[in-house]
Amino acid sequence: AITAGYSIAGKDRVVSFVGCHMDVVPAGSKETWRKCDPFKLTIGADGDSLYGRGVTDCLGHVAAMACVFKALAIAAPKLQVSVLGVFIANEEAAAELGIGVDEMVKRGELDRCKNGPLIWMDSADFGPTMGTGGAIVWELTVNGKLFHSGFPHKAINAIELGMEATKYVQKRFYADFPPHKDEALYKYETGSSMKPTLIGTPPGGTNQIPGVCTITGDIRLTPFYSVDDV
């Protein structure tokens, strides 16, 4: 990740634009690219639309912010605040540590962002958004007992056990972190949430009751609650 800044001498206050990321998701199947080649920037028939891999998520934002800092450098306006931009290297592959925002936080390079408002520059093709929560990834591994499905009394179904455990943890989460009164004030579309998004078992047949199950999901937390408390 890299930062770009337009600093005003003697001004501690800062407006930060964070979230533009330079990596993109895979292009996917050709069927989803009927209008253009995903690896070539194409201007739409209306003269105002751009098509190509990563245009909305998030290279368009990268280009826009690059133009902002170029304009600031040329015009050199005397602002009342400094302007900071953060361009992320691995937003789509956040599991790769040491090259993105995690490393910048570790080095204290984002401490300046605390001195003023922060605008997150990463919406896809559904327009500006406000109030989406950051992600905390969780994983639950359940150990049961593998056995033939014709003899369920001799097995412990890891999927069923995992579903029950997940249901219990979710119930506790929503009791401890219910919708916050300030979420409506700041026009949050949804409150904090915890849910499973992936479930997996070792390879097997439908006539086997799995003995191991891994459930993975995320927590989306609004800033009115503490990550440490979660």
Disulfide bonds with the S-S distance in Angstrom:
none
